[in-house]
């Protein structure tokens, strides 16, 4: 009985160690994960370039509404650029961004809206809010945008 049991284990181990070529992983099917198209370019890949990383909305009253800031950018690379995530540092800032790929040489923007409600003081409170932008850019895939300004408390 023990010999049959050992023989069965040996057979199972031999079957598991077989050299079946269909189980082999080849690298020829791996494409550049930084590209949206899967096509090979001249090696630059997508590159996200903002006109500026900081915008100032000036001085506003806390009941003045929601100032909007536009951060223009260009894909200066040779592959489609995908903005994968945009996240504000706090709930008083709301970003909007393009969800479709940005083709090489094309422009787009990220819109940031700031809610000054409940912020500010009589003298004015300096505000600096950040927005993290994650993309498939081959250079700086994580960039930080900043909106600044001063909020004066509105008295009714």
Secondary structure, DSSP 8 states (H G I E B T S, - for coil): -HHHHHHHHHHHHHHHT---GGG---GGG---TT-SS----SS----EEES-SEEEEEEEETTS---EEEEEEEE-SSS-B-EEEEEESSTTEEEE---S-B-TT-EEEEEEEE--TT--BSS-EEEEEEEEEEE--SS-SEEEEEEEEEEE----
